[in-house]
Amino acid sequence: MLQDMEYRNWISEHIKINTEFLYLNRQDILDINLSDEEITAMTKEGMVAYSTKNAEMPAKIGIHPLKDTLMHAMPANMTTLSAAGIKWGCCFPDNMPRFGYNQTTCTLILNDYQSGACIAFMDADYITRVRTAAVALLSCQKFARQDFKSMGMIGCGIQGKQQVAMISRAYPQIEKIYILDRFEAAMDALIEECQQFTKAEFIKADWETLAKNSEVIFSAAYIPAEPNPQIKDEWLNKKGLTIISSDCHTHYEDVSIKAADKYYCDSIEEHELFVTYGLYPQGLPEIDGETGEALADVKPGRENDEEFIFINNVGMAVEDIVVARAFFDAALEKGIGTKLPL
Ligand SMILES: NC(=O)c1ccc[n+]([C@@H]2O[C@H](COP(=O)([O-])OP(=O)(O)OC[C@H]3O[C@@H](n4cnc5c(N)ncnc54)[C@H](O)[C@@H]3O)[C@@H](O)[C@H]2O)c1
């Protein structure tokens, strides 16, 4: 990838920096058509850069207009890629029943690394969707028993579908996928979208069935202001179990989380900030490391088949900015998007 002034000169061949910027709408982002593999590799690069101190990313600050909602400001400086910008990530869990669209909505600004001028403004729903699923996949590769045959997915919306698609493609040996959602239609839609990727049997499950039968449990449903655990500690078969959460501690009792042999999160600083928001009223468990440290092989992933491992990834701006740069570069190369005056 081009760097520094060489990168800026290349951008200048396509847009007049500080006079115009590239606007990428939802369809433009889909038309750019980067593969899951490319996105996963870039997401890993962002996580490793952050956890090895090769990126600058303050913990996301946020506002909370309505109960259980959040709007997070997520800036990042990917020093290794001459990429800087900010995502504005919003989550309003009642959007679907109230307005008929997704709870997670995101937009993103990329800035010229040399002058700070805005070079792109883009819809970031798809970027958030794929990079979050990539984080779940990378976590699974590092922390789960790789011979697992059953998985659970709590939440069957945008994330649920993307995570099941990416995990089931990567693990063709999976035989049973337990899915849970408050809406039957969401579970049906997940099965319809994901059955093509796997021979596994989909089972619409209640909390107990999912917890008792899944060797790896993923979750992306909702994040209430305080955890609302539905999974009883005694239901979890902890020996060899891996829990990979994209929605904090929402579904688990404090005693379960604190029983983990290893507890990793994507950003310790962000988790400590979230404590002040009240998301972890009983406190965080002892944190063994960051997911990016394990991906960089400076901290261990799974070390034996017995460990119970809990991974809590709340999402990081480095992932968004590194993936956004790739979409921006590809858009310029392919002539996708609209140049707008500043
Ligand atoms: N960690 C990250 O980086 C990251 C990134 C994006 C989204 N998220 C989080 O993931 C979650 C899901 O996001 P999404 O974009 O897939 O949303 P979505 O609305 O598309 O899907 C959420 C699904 O969960 C279901 N659900 C909600 N509350 C439930 C409950 N109490 N019991 C059972 N099912 C329930 C909904 O019916 C819906 O089908 C949100 O909490 C969001 O904040 C995290």
The ligand as an SDF file (V2000), in Angstrom:
LIG
                    3D

 44 48  0  0  0  0  0  0  0  0999 V2000
  -18.7480   -5.0380   18.9410 N   0  0  0  0  0  0  0  0  0  0  0  0
  -18.9100   -4.3990   17.8180 C   0  0  0  0  0  0  0  0  0  0  0  0
  -17.9520   -3.9960   17.1860 O   0  0  0  0  0  0  0  0  0  0  0  0
  -20.2920   -4.1920   17.2940 C   0  0  0  0  0  0  0  0  0  0  0  0
  -20.4920   -3.7290   15.9900 C   0  0  0  0  0  0  0  0  0  0  0  0
  -21.7960   -3.6470   15.5010 C   0  0  0  0  0  0  0  0  0  0  0  0
  -22.8570   -3.9640   16.3290 C   0  0  0  0  0  0  0  0  0  0  0  0
  -22.6020   -4.3670   17.6050 N   0  0  0  0  0  0  0  0  0  0  0  0
  -23.6920   -4.7070   18.5140 C   0  0  0  0  0  0  0  0  0  0  0  0
  -24.2810   -5.9140   18.0780 O   0  0  0  0  0  0  0  0  0  0  0  0
  -25.6620   -5.8860   18.4050 C   0  0  0  0  0  0  0  0  0  0  0  0
  -26.4700   -6.2870   17.1760 C   0  0  0  0  0  0  0  0  0  0  0  0
  -26.2360   -5.3520   16.1440 O   0  0  0  0  0  0  0  0  0  0  0  0
  -26.9150   -5.5630   14.7160 P   0  0  0  0  0  0  0  0  0  0  0  0
  -26.3980   -4.4590   13.8640 O   0  0  0  0  0  0  0  0  0  0  0  0
  -26.7600   -6.9650   14.2750 O   0  0  0  0  0  0  0  0  0  0  0  0
  -28.4400   -5.2800   15.0990 O   0  0  0  0  0  0  0  0  0  0  0  0
  -29.7810   -5.9100   14.4520 P   0  0  0  0  0  0  0  0  0  0  0  0
  -30.8980   -5.0860   14.9770 O   0  0  0  0  0  0  0  0  0  0  0  0
  -29.6510   -6.0640   12.9920 O   0  0  0  0  0  0  0  0  0  0  0  0
  -29.8670   -7.3750   15.0970 O   0  0  0  0  0  0  0  0  0  0  0  0
  -30.0900   -7.6020   16.4620 C   0  0  0  0  0  0  0  0  0  0  0  0
  -30.9610   -8.8270   16.5880 C   0  0  0  0  0  0  0  0  0  0  0  0
  -31.0230   -9.1480   17.9790 O   0  0  0  0  0  0  0  0  0  0  0  0
  -32.3660   -9.4270   18.3190 C   0  0  0  0  0  0  0  0  0  0  0  0
  -32.6140   -9.0830   19.7150 N   0  0  0  0  0  0  0  0  0  0  0  0
  -32.6000   -7.8530   20.2780 C   0  0  0  0  0  0  0  0  0  0  0  0
  -32.9000   -7.9210   21.5770 N   0  0  0  0  0  0  0  0  0  0  0  0
  -33.0870   -9.2440   21.8400 C   0  0  0  0  0  0  0  0  0  0  0  0
  -33.4010   -9.9480   23.0020 C   0  0  0  0  0  0  0  0  0  0  0  0
  -33.6460   -9.3300   24.1630 N   0  0  0  0  0  0  0  0  0  0  0  0
  -33.5120  -11.2950   22.9320 N   0  0  0  0  0  0  0  0  0  0  0  0
  -33.3090  -11.9310   21.7680 C   0  0  0  0  0  0  0  0  0  0  0  0
  -33.0040  -11.3000   20.6160 N   0  0  0  0  0  0  0  0  0  0  0  0
  -32.8910   -9.9750   20.6610 C   0  0  0  0  0  0  0  0  0  0  0  0
  -33.1970   -8.5450   17.3980 C   0  0  0  0  0  0  0  0  0  0  0  0
  -34.5110   -9.0440   17.2400 O   0  0  0  0  0  0  0  0  0  0  0  0
  -32.3880   -8.5720   16.1090 C   0  0  0  0  0  0  0  0  0  0  0  0
  -32.7980   -9.5820   15.2350 O   0  0  0  0  0  0  0  0  0  0  0  0
  -25.9480   -4.4920   18.9500 C   0  0  0  0  0  0  0  0  0  0  0  0
  -25.9700   -4.5520   20.3440 O   0  0  0  0  0  0  0  0  0  0  0  0
  -24.7790   -3.6700   18.4980 C   0  0  0  0  0  0  0  0  0  0  0  0
  -24.4810   -2.6230   19.3840 O   0  0  0  0  0  0  0  0  0  0  0  0
  -21.3650   -4.4960   18.0900 C   0  0  0  0  0  0  0  0  0  0  0  0
  1  2  1  0
  2  3  2  0
  2  4  1  0
  4  5  1  0
  4 44  2  0
  5  6  2  0
  6  7  1  0
  7  8  2  0
  8  9  1  0
  8 44  1  0
  9 10  1  0
  9 42  1  0
 10 11  1  0
 11 12  1  0
 11 40  1  0
 12 13  1  0
 13 14  1  0
 14 15  2  0
 14 16  1  0
 14 17  1  0
 17 18  1  0
 18 19  2  0
 18 20  1  0
 18 21  1  0
 21 22  1  0
 22 23  1  0
 23 24  1  0
 23 38  1  0
 24 25  1  0
 25 26  1  0
 25 36  1  0
 26 27  1  0
 26 35  1  0
 27 28  2  0
 28 29  1  0
 29 30  1  0
 29 35  2  0
 30 31  1  0
 30 32  2  0
 32 33  1  0
 33 34  2  0
 34 35  1  0
 36 37  1  0
 36 38  1  0
 38 39  1  0
 40 41  1  0
 40 42  1  0
 42 43  1  0
M  CHG  2   8   1  16  -1
M  END
$$$$
